[in-house]
Amino acid sequence: MFCPSCGLEQPETHRYCVACGTILPGDLVHATHPKMTALFAGIPTHPSDPPEPVLRVSRYLNDVEVETADGSVTIPGRHARLSIWVIDRPVCAISLPDTEADRLATFLASPAEQRIPA
């Protein structure tokens, strides 16, 4: 499958383009995919910040079994993974349990004036 926006070839199980974050056509995506991913363009606000950072947020809905050369690994479901990407690689990441991810979403969705302490 190829992204309809930027044309990059995508893994068959992805719901979002790994390069530009565009939602991929639903008829090409498996309905039971265990992960949702979105990309957010960042802005440097300090001289030491890298140019064009990207925040990648993935929400793991179910446990995922991954086979590696060293054996299998289970990625637990019901959590959100936030990672900062520079160019084409992650530079740091954190995982939040669903309860904290929901709290973060509520915080971000609230009007800005409600988030600033008086």
N, CA, C and O atoms as CSV, one atom per row, in Angstrom:
chain,resi,resn,atom,element,x,y,z
A,1,MET,N,N,0.844,-1.165,0.000
A,1,MET,CA,C,0.000,0.000,0.000
A,1,MET,C,C,0.895,1.235,0.000
A,1,MET,O,O,1.978,1.225,0.585
A,2,PHE,N,N,0.440,2.292,-0.655
A,2,PHE,CA,C,1.188,3.541,-0.747
A,2,PHE,C,C,0.328,4.673,-0.189
A,2,PHE,O,O,-0.887,4.694,-0.388
A,3,CYS,N,N,0.966,5.614,0.512
A,3,CYS,CA,C,0.263,6.765,1.078
A,3,CYS,C,C,-0.323,7.601,-0.057
A,3,CYS,O,O,0.385,7.931,-1.009
A,4,PRO,N,N,-1.617,7.949,0.033
A,4,PRO,CA,C,-2.222,8.772,-1.016
A,4,PRO,C,C,-1.716,10.216,-1.008
A,4,PRO,O,O,-1.892,10.938,-1.989
A,5,SER,N,N,-1.084,10.643,0.102
A,5,SER,CA,C,-0.601,12.019,0.197
A,5,SER,C,C,0.839,12.171,-0.275
A,5,SER,O,O,1.128,13.002,-1.136
A,6,CYS,N,N,1.763,11.354,0.297
A,6,CYS,CA,C,3.178,11.527,-0.046
A,6,CYS,C,C,3.737,10.409,-0.918
A,6,CYS,O,O,4.841,10.534,-1.447
A,7,GLY,N,N,2.987,9.312,-1.076
A,7,GLY,CA,C,3.407,8.241,-1.968
A,7,GLY,C,C,4.354,7.219,-1.369
A,7,GLY,O,O,4.775,6.297,-2.067
A,8,LEU,N,N,4.706,7.356,-0.080
A,8,LEU,CA,C,5.632,6.413,0.544
A,8,LEU,C,C,4.948,5.057,0.723
A,8,LEU,O,O,3.786,4.992,1.121
A,9,GLU,N,N,5.676,3.970,0.426
A,9,GLU,CA,C,5.127,2.638,0.632
A,9,GLU,C,C,4.969,2.383,2.128
A,9,GLU,O,O,5.844,2.729,2.922
A,10,GLN,N,N,3.840,1.772,2.506
A,10,GLN,CA,C,3.487,1.557,3.902
A,10,GLN,C,C,3.373,0.076,4.231
A,10,GLN,O,O,3.027,-0.727,3.364
A,11,PRO,N,N,3.663,-0.298,5.490
A,11,PRO,CA,C,3.344,-1.666,5.914
A,11,PRO,C,C,1.828,-1.868,5.819
A,11,PRO,O,O,1.067,-0.934,6.070
A,12,GLU,N,N,1.398,-3.038,5.469
A,12,GLU,CA,C,-0.024,-3.313,5.254
A,12,GLU,C,C,-0.884,-3.094,6.489
A,12,GLU,O,O,-2.081,-2.838,6.361
A,13,THR,N,N,-0.304,-3.187,7.687
A,13,THR,CA,C,-1.099,-3.077,8.904
A,13,THR,C,C,-1.191,-1.665,9.460
A,13,THR,O,O,-1.891,-1.457,10.452
A,14,HIS,N,N,-0.518,-0.687,8.867
A,14,HIS,CA,C,-0.536,0.675,9.416
A,14,HIS,C,C,-1.808,1.417,9.040
A,14,HIS,O,O,-2.345,1.250,7.945
A,15,ARG,N,N,-2.281,2.246,9.975
A,15,ARG,CA,C,-3.461,3.073,9.738
A,15,ARG,C,C,-3.077,4.489,9.338
A,15,ARG,O,O,-3.891,5.221,8.775
A,16,TYR,N,N,-1.819,4.883,9.633
A,16,TYR,CA,C,-1.336,6.221,9.326
A,16,TYR,C,C,-0.012,6.106,8.595
A,16,TYR,O,O,0.749,5.168,8.832
A,17,CYS,N,N,0.272,7.052,7.705
A,17,CYS,CA,C,1.541,7.069,6.982
A,17,CYS,C,C,2.684,7.298,7.970
A,17,CYS,O,O,2.608,8.186,8.819
A,18,VAL,N,N,3.738,6.496,7.856
A,18,VAL,CA,C,4.875,6.641,8.768
A,18,VAL,C,C,5.694,7.892,8.465
A,18,VAL,O,O,6.486,8.323,9.303
A,19,ALA,N,N,5.518,8.483,7.282
A,19,ALA,CA,C,6.281,9.671,6.923
A,19,ALA,C,C,5.525,10.964,7.196
A,19,ALA,O,O,6.074,11.893,7.788
A,20,CYS,N,N,4.250,11.029,6.760
A,20,CYS,CA,C,3.538,12.309,6.859
A,20,CYS,C,C,2.342,12.282,7.805
A,20,CYS,O,O,1.761,13.331,8.085
A,21,GLY,N,N,1.960,11.100,8.306
A,21,GLY,CA,C,0.874,11.007,9.275
A,21,GLY,C,C,-0.519,10.969,8.677
A,21,GLY,O,O,-1.497,10.910,9.422
A,22,THR,N,N,-0.644,11.000,7.348
A,22,THR,CA,C,-1.947,10.958,6.699
A,22,THR,C,C,-2.663,9.655,7.036
A,22,THR,O,O,-2.043,8.592,7.064
A,23,ILE,N,N,-3.971,9.737,7.293
A,23,ILE,CA,C,-4.762,8.539,7.525
A,23,ILE,C,C,-4.811,7.755,6.221
A,23,ILE,O,O,-5.131,8.305,5.167
A,24,LEU,N,N,-4.493,6.472,6.300
A,24,LEU,CA,C,-4.495,5.630,5.107
A,24,LEU,C,C,-5.914,5.166,4.805
A,24,LEU,O,O,-6.734,5.058,5.717
A,25,PRO,N,N,-6.211,4.894,3.548
A,25,PRO,CA,C,-7.579,4.477,3.173
A,25,PRO,C,C,-8.029,3.271,3.994
A,25,PRO,O,O,-7.304,2.286,4.126
A,26,GLY,N,N,-9.242,3.370,4.544
A,26,GLY,CA,C,-9.760,2.330,5.423
A,26,GLY,C,C,-9.901,0.978,4.775
A,26,GLY,O,O,-9.722,-0.041,5.443
A,27,ASP,N,N,-10.216,0.932,3.494
A,27,ASP,CA,C,-10.397,-0.359,2.853
A,27,ASP,C,C,-9.085,-1.105,2.669
A,27,ASP,O,O,-9.089,-2.291,2.340
A,28,LEU,N,N,-7.958,-0.421,2.878
A,28,LEU,CA,C,-6.657,-1.058,2.755
A,28,LEU,C,C,-6.081,-1.486,4.093
A,28,LEU,O,O,-5.020,-2.108,4.146
A,29,VAL,N,N,-6.774,-1.158,5.170
A,29,VAL,CA,C,-6.250,-1.399,6.515
A,29,VAL,C,C,-7.068,-2.481,7.204
A,29,VAL,O,O,-8.293,-2.516,7.082
A,30,HIS,N,N,-6.394,-3.355,7.920
A,30,HIS,CA,C,-7.089,-4.395,8.667
A,30,HIS,C,C,-7.877,-3.761,9.809
A,30,HIS,O,O,-7.345,-2.939,10.556
A,31,ALA,N,N,-9.137,-4.142,9.940
A,31,ALA,CA,C,-10.010,-3.542,10.956
A,31,ALA,C,C,-9.585,-3.889,12.382
A,31,ALA,O,O,-9.940,-3.168,13.314
A,32,THR,N,N,-8.842,-4.961,12.572
A,32,THR,CA,C,-8.472,-5.387,13.919
A,32,THR,C,C,-7.061,-4.951,14.298
A,32,THR,O,O,-6.464,-5.525,15.209
A,33,HIS,N,N,-6.528,-3.961,13.625
A,33,HIS,CA,C,-5.158,-3.511,13.904
A,33,HIS,C,C,-5.024,-3.121,15.370
A,33,HIS,O,O,-5.861,-2.384,15.890
A,34,PRO,N,N,-3.981,-3.607,16.044
A,34,PRO,CA,C,-3.846,-3.365,17.478
A,34,PRO,C,C,-3.213,-2.030,17.857
A,34,PRO,O,O,-3.019,-1.770,19.045
A,35,LYS,N,N,-2.884,-1.176,16.887
A,35,LYS,CA,C,-2.187,0.068,17.208
A,35,LYS,C,C,-2.676,1.187,16.293
A,35,LYS,O,O,-2.925,0.971,15.107
A,36,MET,N,N,-2.811,2.395,16.865
A,36,MET,CA,C,-3.120,3.593,16.087
A,36,MET,C,C,-1.941,4.538,16.268
A,36,MET,O,O,-1.403,4.652,17.369
A,37,THR,N,N,-1.532,5.220,15.193
A,37,THR,CA,C,-0.388,6.130,15.273
A,37,THR,C,C,-0.714,7.451,14.582
A,37,THR,O,O,-1.361,7.475,13.535
A,38,ALA,N,N,-0.258,8.541,15.180
A,38,ALA,CA,C,-0.375,9.865,14.574
A,38,ALA,C,C,0.949,10.596,14.769
A,38,ALA,O,O,1.644,10.389,15.763
A,39,LEU,N,N,1.291,11.456,13.804
A,39,LEU,CA,C,2.520,12.253,13.872
A,39,LEU,C,C,2.146,13.721,14.025
A,39,LEU,O,O,1.168,14.191,13.444
A,40,PHE,N,N,2.950,14.446,14.824
A,40,PHE,CA,C,2.716,15.861,15.066
A,40,PHE,C,C,4.017,16.619,14.849
A,40,PHE,O,O,5.032,16.304,15.470
A,41,ALA,N,N,3.991,17.617,13.969
A,41,ALA,CA,C,5.188,18.410,13.679
A,41,ALA,C,C,5.491,19.323,14.856
A,41,ALA,O,O,4.599,19.994,15.375
A,42,GLY,N,N,6.742,19.345,15.272
A,42,GLY,CA,C,7.163,20.191,16.381
A,42,GLY,C,C,7.834,21.457,15.882
A,42,GLY,O,O,8.152,21.591,14.700
A,43,ILE,N,N,8.042,22.377,16.801
A,43,ILE,CA,C,8.767,23.605,16.472
A,43,ILE,C,C,9.902,23.776,17.481
A,43,ILE,O,O,9.696,23.611,18.683
A,44,PRO,N,N,11.085,24.101,17.000
A,44,PRO,CA,C,12.181,24.368,17.937
A,44,PRO,C,C,11.887,25.656,18.720
A,44,PRO,O,O,11.504,26.668,18.133
A,45,THR,N,N,12.068,25.612,20.035
A,45,THR,CA,C,11.842,26.800,20.869
A,45,THR,C,C,13.078,27.178,21.667
A,45,THR,O,O,13.046,28.128,22.449
A,46,HIS,N,N,14.166,26.443,21.476
A,46,HIS,CA,C,15.417,26.702,22.173
A,46,HIS,C,C,16.554,26.451,21.185
A,46,HIS,O,O,16.431,25.567,20.338
A,47,PRO,N,N,17.664,27.203,21.264
A,47,PRO,CA,C,18.764,27.002,20.310
A,47,PRO,C,C,19.292,25.571,20.249
A,47,PRO,O,O,19.821,25.158,19.217
A,48,SER,N,N,19.160,24.805,21.336
A,48,SER,CA,C,19.668,23.434,21.317
A,48,SER,C,C,18.656,22.428,20.754
A,48,SER,O,O,18.984,21.255,20.574
A,49,ASP,N,N,17.431,22.884,20.476
A,49,ASP,CA,C,16.425,21.983,19.908
A,49,ASP,C,C,16.798,21.604,18.484
A,49,ASP,O,O,17.302,22.439,17.734
A,50,PRO,N,N,16.553,20.341,18.098
A,50,PRO,CA,C,16.827,19.948,16.720
A,50,PRO,C,C,15.801,20.585,15.776
A,50,PRO,O,O,14.663,20.834,16.173
A,51,PRO,N,N,16.203,20.847,14.536
A,51,PRO,CA,C,15.238,21.383,13.571
A,51,PRO,C,C,14.227,20.306,13.188
A,51,PRO,O,O,14.576,19.130,13.083
A,52,GLU,N,N,12.990,20.705,12.981
A,52,GLU,CA,C,11.918,19.838,12.496
A,52,GLU,C,C,11.726,18.555,13.310
A,52,GLU,O,O,11.698,17.469,12.732
A,53,PRO,N,N,11.592,18.656,14.639
A,53,PRO,CA,C,11.309,17.452,15.425
A,53,PRO,C,C,9.874,16.982,15.168
A,53,PRO,O,O,9.013,17.779,14.795
A,54,VAL,N,N,9.629,15.710,15.366
A,54,VAL,CA,C,8.293,15.142,15.174
A,54,VAL,C,C,7.932,14.334,16.419
A,54,VAL,O,O,8.744,13.560,16.926
A,55,LEU,N,N,6.713,14.522,16.900
A,55,LEU,CA,C,6.192,13.709,17.988
A,55,LEU,C,C,5.367,12.591,17.372
A,55,LEU,O,O,4.419,12.846,16.629
A,56,ARG,N,N,5.728,11.359,17.681
A,56,ARG,CA,C,4.976,10.195,17.205
A,56,ARG,C,C,4.234,9.620,18.402
A,56,ARG,O,O,4.842,9.268,19.412
A,57,VAL,N,N,2.915,9.528,18.280
A,57,VAL,CA,C,2.086,8.990,19.350
A,57,VAL,C,C,1.405,7.732,18.836
A,57,VAL,O,O,0.685,7.763,17.838
A,58,SER,N,N,1.642,6.621,19.533
A,58,SER,CA,C,1.011,5.361,19.165
A,58,SER,C,C,0.193,4.876,20.343
A,58,SER,O,O,0.659,4.895,21.483
A,59,ARG,N,N,-1.019,4.443,20.071
A,59,ARG,CA,C,-1.886,3.892,21.117
A,59,ARG,C,C,-2.028,2.406,20.845
A,59,ARG,O,O,-2.600,2.005,19.831
A,60,TYR,N,N,-1.508,1.592,21.750
A,60,TYR,CA,C,-1.565,0.143,21.615
A,60,TYR,C,C,-2.856,-0.342,22.260
A,60,TYR,O,O,-3.062,-0.170,23.461
A,61,LEU,N,N,-3.716,-0.946,21.462
A,61,LEU,CA,C,-5.025,-1.356,21.943
A,61,LEU,C,C,-5.012,-2.761,22.533
A,61,LEU,O,O,-5.717,-3.038,23.504
A,62,ASN,N,N,-4.217,-3.640,21.952
A,62,ASN,CA,C,-4.146,-5.034,22.390
A,62,ASN,C,C,-2.692,-5.434,22.550
A,62,ASN,O,O,-1.797,-4.762,22.038
A,63,ASP,N,N,-2.456,-6.528,23.261
A,63,ASP,CA,C,-1.102,-7.067,23.324
A,63,ASP,C,C,-0.657,-7.449,21.915
A,63,ASP,O,O,-1.454,-7.938,21.116
A,64,VAL,N,N,0.630,-7.220,21.616
A,64,VAL,CA,C,1.175,-7.555,20.307
A,64,VAL,C,C,2.373,-8.471,20.517
A,64,VAL,O,O,3.274,-8.157,21.296
A,65,GLU,N,N,2.380,-9.588,19.831
A,65,GLU,CA,C,3.488,-10.538,19.901
A,65,GLU,C,C,4.434,-10.245,18.745
A,65,GLU,O,O,4.014,-10.251,17.588
A,66,VAL,N,N,5.717,-9.985,19.043
A,66,VAL,CA,C,6.707,-9.665,18.025
A,66,VAL,C,C,7.799,-10.726,18.057
A,66,VAL,O,O,8.352,-11.029,19.115
A,67,GLU,N,N,8.103,-11.285,16.898
A,67,GLU,CA,C,9.172,-12.280,16.796
A,67,GLU,C,C,10.477,-11.572,16.445
A,67,GLU,O,O,10.534,-10.786,15.500
A,68,THR,N,N,11.526,-11.860,17.219
A,68,THR,CA,C,12.838,-11.292,16.940
A,68,THR,C,C,13.840,-12.431,16.805
A,68,THR,O,O,13.490,-13.590,17.027
A,69,ALA,N,N,15.066,-12.120,16.448
A,69,ALA,CA,C,16.108,-13.139,16.334
A,69,ALA,C,C,16.386,-13.797,17.679
A,69,ALA,O,O,16.828,-14.945,17.730
A,70,ASP,N,N,16.126,-13.070,18.777
A,70,ASP,CA,C,16.370,-13.593,20.122
A,70,ASP,C,C,15.156,-14.295,20.726
A,70,ASP,O,O,15.228,-14.783,21.854
A,71,GLY,N,N,14.052,-14.353,20.000
A,71,GLY,CA,C,12.829,-14.969,20.514
A,71,GLY,C,C,11.658,-14.016,20.378
A,71,GLY,O,O,11.747,-13.008,19.677
A,72,SER,N,N,10.568,-14.333,21.042
A,72,SER,CA,C,9.380,-13.489,20.932
A,72,SER,C,C,9.306,-12.510,22.098
A,72,SER,O,O,9.789,-12.783,23.197
A,73,VAL,N,N,8.685,-11.360,21.826
A,73,VAL,CA,C,8.495,-10.311,22.818
A,73,VAL,C,C,7.027,-9.918,22.763
A,73,VAL,O,O,6.454,-9.810,21.679
A,74,THR,N,N,6.415,-9.704,23.914
A,74,THR,CA,C,5.030,-9.239,23.961
A,74,THR,C,C,5.025,-7.765,24.347
A,74,THR,O,O,5.529,-7.389,25.405
A,75,ILE,N,N,4.451,-6.936,23.479
A,75,ILE,CA,C,4.253,-5.517,23.787
A,75,ILE,C,C,2.862,-5.414,24.406
A,75,ILE,O,O,1.871,-5.738,23.751
A,76,PRO,N,N,2.776,-4.968,25.653
A,76,PRO,CA,C,1.460,-4.942,26.303
A,76,PRO,C,C,0.536,-3.909,25.675
A,76,PRO,O,O,0.975,-2.846,25.235
A,77,GLY,N,N,-0.730,-4.234,25.643
A,77,GLY,CA,C,-1.730,-3.307,25.130
A,77,GLY,C,C,-2.171,-2.325,26.195
A,77,GLY,O,O,-1.649,-2.320,27.310
A,78,ARG,N,N,-3.140,-1.490,25.839
A,78,ARG,CA,C,-3.740,-0.523,26.742
A,78,ARG,C,C,-2.744,0.499,27.254
A,78,ARG,O,O,-2.728,0.827,28.440
A,79,HIS,N,N,-1.892,1.012,26.331
A,79,HIS,CA,C,-0.986,2.096,26.696
A,79,HIS,C,C,-0.711,2.963,25.468
A,79,HIS,O,O,-0.964,2.561,24.332
A,80,ALA,N,N,-0.191,4.149,25.725
A,80,ALA,CA,C,0.196,5.065,24.648
A,80,ALA,C,C,1.699,5.250,24.708
A,80,ALA,O,O,2.268,5.391,25.790
A,81,ARG,N,N,2.343,5.251,23.555
A,81,ARG,CA,C,3.801,5.440,23.453
A,81,ARG,C,C,4.036,6.753,22.742
A,81,ARG,O,O,3.563,6.945,21.622
A,82,LEU,N,N,4.762,7.663,23.376
A,82,LEU,CA,C,5.104,8.951,22.800
A,82,LEU,C,C,6.601,8.957,22.539
A,82,LEU,O,O,7.388,8.679,23.444
A,83,SER,N,N,7.000,9.269,21.316
A,83,SER,CA,C,8.428,9.306,20.999
A,83,SER,C,C,8.738,10.545,20.173
A,83,SER,O,O,7.933,10.980,19.349
A,84,ILE,N,N,9.920,11.104,20.411
A,84,ILE,CA,C,10.413,12.256,19.660
A,84,ILE,C,C,11.335,11.719,18.572
A,84,ILE,O,O,12.279,10.978,18.846
A,85,TRP,N,N,11.044,12.107,17.332
A,85,TRP,CA,C,11.844,11.669,16.185
A,85,TRP,C,C,12.562,12.870,15.582
A,85,TRP,O,O,11.982,13.946,15.438
A,86,VAL,N,N,13.826,12.672,15.234
A,86,VAL,CA,C,14.613,13.676,14.526
A,86,VAL,C,C,15.141,12.987,13.277
A,86,VAL,O,O,15.796,11.948,13.356
A,87,ILE,N,N,14.854,13.571,12.143
A,87,ILE,CA,C,15.169,12.985,10.838
A,87,ILE,C,C,14.374,11.678,10.723
A,87,ILE,O,O,13.163,11.719,10.503
A,88,ASP,N,N,15.023,10.537,10.866
A,88,ASP,CA,C,14.327,9.269,10.675
A,88,ASP,C,C,14.537,8.298,11.829
A,88,ASP,O,O,14.433,7.084,11.650
A,89,ARG,N,N,14.834,8.835,13.021
A,89,ARG,CA,C,15.067,7.931,14.150
A,89,ARG,C,C,14.536,8.553,15.440
A,89,ARG,O,O,14.526,9.775,15.594
A,90,PRO,N,N,14.093,7.696,16.365
A,90,PRO,CA,C,13.640,8.223,17.657
A,90,PRO,C,C,14.830,8.607,18.523
A,90,PRO,O,O,15.860,7.932,18.506
A,91,VAL,N,N,14.689,9.697,19.285
A,91,VAL,CA,C,15.758,10.117,20.199
A,91,VAL,C,C,15.363,9.927,21.657
A,91,VAL,O,O,16.232,9.873,22.527
A,92,CYS,N,N,14.067,9.823,21.937
A,92,CYS,CA,C,13.609,9.502,23.281
A,92,CYS,C,C,12.147,9.066,23.197
A,92,CYS,O,O,11.455,9.356,22.221
A,93,ALA,N,N,11.695,8.369,24.228
A,93,ALA,CA,C,10.322,7.874,24.236
A,93,ALA,C,C,9.854,7.649,25.666
A,93,ALA,O,O,10.656,7.503,26.588
A,94,ILE,N,N,8.536,7.627,25.824
A,94,ILE,CA,C,7.917,7.294,27.100
A,94,ILE,C,C,6.593,6.604,26.789
A,94,ILE,O,O,5.917,6.945,25.818
A,95,SER,N,N,6.235,5.639,27.615
A,95,SER,CA,C,4.936,4.980,27.501
A,95,SER,C,C,4.082,5.380,28.689
A,95,SER,O,O,4.569,5.466,29.816
A,96,LEU,N,N,2.789,5.626,28.428
A,96,LEU,CA,C,1.845,5.987,29.477
A,96,LEU,C,C,0.730,4.953,29.520
A,96,LEU,O,O,0.240,4.544,28.466
A,97,PRO,N,N,0.310,4.514,30.713
A,97,PRO,CA,C,-0.851,3.638,30.773
A,97,PRO,C,C,-2.076,4.394,30.265
A,97,PRO,O,O,-2.084,5.625,30.273
A,98,ASP,N,N,-3.103,3.681,29.826
A,98,ASP,CA,C,-4.289,4.324,29.263
A,98,ASP,C,C,-4.876,5.403,30.166
A,98,ASP,O,O,-5.348,6.429,29.676
A,99,THR,N,N,-4.853,5.182,31.481
A,99,THR,CA,C,-5.430,6.177,32.388
A,99,THR,C,C,-4.688,7.505,32.289
A,99,THR,O,O,-5.316,8.564,32.281
A,100,GLU,N,N,-3.365,7.460,32.212
A,100,GLU,CA,C,-2.573,8.685,32.083
A,100,GLU,C,C,-2.714,9.283,30.680
A,100,GLU,O,O,-2.739,10.505,30.530
A,101,ALA,N,N,-2.805,8.436,29.655
A,101,ALA,CA,C,-2.994,8.934,28.291
A,101,ALA,C,C,-4.336,9.662,28.173
A,101,ALA,O,O,-4.424,10.702,27.521
A,102,ASP,N,N,-5.378,9.115,28.804
A,102,ASP,CA,C,-6.685,9.778,28.796
A,102,ASP,C,C,-6.629,11.106,29.534
A,102,ASP,O,O,-7.234,12.088,29.106
A,103,ARG,N,N,-5.898,11.132,30.651
A,103,ARG,CA,C,-5.749,12.381,31.416
A,103,ARG,C,C,-5.002,13.433,30.590
A,103,ARG,O,O,-5.355,14.612,30.618
A,104,LEU,N,N,-3.966,13.003,29.854
A,104,LEU,CA,C,-3.228,13.911,28.980
A,104,LEU,C,C,-4.136,14.447,27.874
A,104,LEU,O,O,-4.102,15.639,27.567
A,105,ALA,N,N,-4.938,13.579,27.281
A,105,ALA,CA,C,-5.861,14.009,26.219
A,105,ALA,C,C,-6.861,15.037,26.745
A,105,ALA,O,O,-7.162,16.017,26.064
A,106,THR,N,N,-7.374,14.815,27.947
A,106,THR,CA,C,-8.311,15.768,28.551
A,106,THR,C,C,-7.627,17.100,28.801
A,106,THR,O,O,-8.200,18.155,28.529
A,107,PHE,N,N,-6.408,17.057,29.317
A,107,PHE,CA,C,-5.632,18.274,29.552
A,107,PHE,C,C,-5.426,19.056,28.257
A,107,PHE,O,O,-5.624,20.271,28.232
A,108,LEU,N,N,-5.031,18.374,27.184
A,108,LEU,CA,C,-4.774,19.041,25.913
A,108,LEU,C,C,-6.053,19.570,25.264
A,108,LEU,O,O,-6.013,20.562,24.536
A,109,ALA,N,N,-7.180,18.918,25.521
A,109,ALA,CA,C,-8.450,19.343,24.928
A,109,ALA,C,C,-9.105,20.487,25.696
A,109,ALA,O,O,-10.001,21.148,25.170
A,110,SER,N,N,-8.671,20.730,26.929
A,110,SER,CA,C,-9.287,21.799,27.713
A,110,SER,C,C,-8.821,23.164,27.207
A,110,SER,O,O,-7.715,23.287,26.680
A,111,PRO,N,N,-9.665,24.192,27.366
A,111,PRO,CA,C,-9.248,25.537,26.941
A,111,PRO,C,C,-7.965,25.961,27.659
A,111,PRO,O,O,-7.780,25.666,28.839
A,112,ALA,N,N,-7.089,26.648,26.942
A,112,ALA,CA,C,-5.770,27.039,27.481
A,112,ALA,C,C,-5.900,27.829,28.775
A,112,ALA,O,O,-5.086,27.648,29.681
A,113,GLU,N,N,-6.889,28.692,28.888
A,113,GLU,CA,C,-7.003,29.518,30.080
A,113,GLU,C,C,-7.326,28.677,31.322
A,113,GLU,O,O,-7.082,29.129,32.441
A,114,GLN,N,N,-7.863,27.478,31.149
A,114,GLN,CA,C,-8.135,26.599,32.286
A,114,GLN,C,C,-6.878,25.851,32.738
A,114,GLN,O,O,-6.830,25.332,33.853
A,115,ARG,N,N,-5.862,25.796,31.870
A,115,ARG,CA,C,-4.642,25.064,32.216
A,115,ARG,C,C,-3.615,25.930,32.914
A,115,ARG,O,O,-2.691,25.403,33.534
A,116,ILE,N,N,-3.748,27.235,32.830
A,116,ILE,CA,C,-2.770,28.149,33.421
A,116,ILE,C,C,-3.143,28.427,34.869
A,116,ILE,O,O,-4.240,28.916,35.138
A,117,PRO,N,N,-2.240,28.121,35.815
A,117,PRO,CA,C,-2.547,28.394,37.223
A,117,PRO,C,C,-2.756,29.888,37.466
A,117,PRO,O,O,-2.060,30.728,36.894
A,118,ALA,N,N,-3.711,30.198,38.311
A,118,ALA,CA,C,-4.007,31.602,38.616
A,118,ALA,C,C,-2.966,32.187,39.545
A,118,ALA,O,O,-3.054,33.360,39.910
